[in-house]
């Protein structure tokens, strides 16, 4: 099949994730966008592991990313929960308290 | 006399007189500090003071006897009649000369005998003050400093005059100290009430007593006066001159809180200073031309350095002058008057004799005499003495009658060789004017102390007159007799004042002889002495005329004056004034005596409470009365006169003809002796006239004095106003000083202050400018910086919206642009 289709899919996922992060008002939605980005990066890593010259390192890195994504999702959900406790909403447009 | 004996006698005298001089200083130091610690009610300071001065008197007496003994003074050869006197004294002189030659002497002889009266020929040239080794002992205590050729040192000069003055001053001071123990006894309290000072609520002023301080000041005064007499150079005389002035100031202003007393003290001191200005000019002239201040050098080893008396006159005692009028010069002498002193130029070569301009010598003499005018209250500086009566009576007795005011006369007598005939004429006229002023004012005053004060002025005028007309002995003789009878009279008046509870106005007294007999008859002795009364036509074999001391001295003065005016007819006034004033003196003195002690008591209150003074105050009266009566016993052949005569300057005895620029004739001893009887008779007549007139006016009340007062109202007023001298000096000096002071104030206020205000305004405007600069320039820069930073911050604040999605977009855009940049800038 070649490498490029995999890269393309990963890029599409990456961009979708970024757009999702940028446009969603829902905090959880933003987190989903983050997951999409990370998974897109994962696909890239696995693709290079199969079709590139980095061997198994790509797949190992991919495992690391999954673990880190999970940890980071936990932390992010904790933040979102705390945010909900304080503001009774998870609309990120309401999180503008750090404005100058 | 051998040099060893001379030195031995000299050093004995030196130690005795130095101890007598310094003891009162020790007393002063103890009293001024110890008296404060001992408490106000303690009489010990008085006892210390009396002890010091009485010991001084004993030492002075020993010195006197040592001197008389060493000088072989035939003290008790007194004249019986005129011829016998001359013969007897000439015998004494001849015997003395015999002794003189016998000792094989020349310069090492000391203590030349008394010459007494009637020298014989005018050409008798015995050397005295300008060969001082023969009659004086001088030396140095301590050298203070050397300024080029001038050496300033503490010297002493001891001769017959010195020991006589010491004895007189210490004796009178002792009597007055004892008197003051009684007189000042109301100061022995913690709570003295001063009746002359009122506080603002109208009551009298209370203060602690000041008994110890009075005696401390008296001791300091005695120290100063004795130092003046002992001084061996004219500068030291000046130092002690000022010191007695200070003591007088302290004592006159003893009642400090009384305005009159403090004004009087200021007046006394300031008028003295006016005279001292002339004194300083004289000192400067003397320094410039003579190069030394000391009177004479008697140490044979240092005979190279001369004293003033040895430099101004030659070995015959005459001034060595040349030229006429303004160009006249005096040649200064060296080597004991044998050769003219020569100028030593820088390389040690002598270049001609030192010729001092004669007019400068006159100026120096007048300058020194100006100091004497101030100190001895002569015209025109006489107004301070009556005001000085504000001090307690013992002060008036000691300071302002017997000692301090006599210092001027003493100095004229001591400094006699330096005075040219013109200066002597000025002295005579000043004395003449003064004696008349003093006597005329004394006729009209009503305060008992004021009468005595004006009498003192008048008698000091007599002394100056005598010295001026060439009667050197007469002037100093009168000095000593006057000291005794005037202090006696002052103490008697103090006794009266004390007995009448501080009443001094004679118009409130009268009839006091019953209440105070001792005082009355002691005063009588004084009054007779000053009037110069005697029992005429009787001469006792041993003592001469039957008279008290004042007769002899006044007799001598009148004789000198008569001789002078007969030798210089144009100066006839110099005889008539003292003659008339002798009558006036007798008049006002007896007036005072009669008003105080006789007649009906004018004020019942005063008379009822009057009492005789306690014994501590009357005992000195007895002593002084004895001396006032008998100190001049034998007149001019007597012991006192002979003692003084040992010091007479050489040129006096022989007289002078056509002397100086004014061609004056000064009388010799012989010429005075010829006129003696005539002068004495006239003077006695006038004195009796005055006394009888006073008796008629004030005792028998034959004529009412009030009628005379109305008749001569203008004259009376003029005399009561003290010849309007105070008003005159007010217009001449005080008002111009006020005017100048107002100019100075105006200058200070409108020029100096204006300048200072200008400076301050300038400073203010500069600081204002500074502030504006600070605000507008410096602050603006700082503010602009801050604003710029703030603006930048605000501008950048815009980026921080706080919106999460926006931040995500920024991240994404930045990453993309970074990659694009990377790919563009680093193509492979």
Interface residues (C-beta under 8 A of the other chain):
Chain A: X18 X21 X22 X23 X24 X25 X30 X92 X93 X95 X96 X97 X98 X99 X100
Chain B: X796 X797 X798 X799 X800 X801 X802 X803 X804 X805 X808 X809 X812
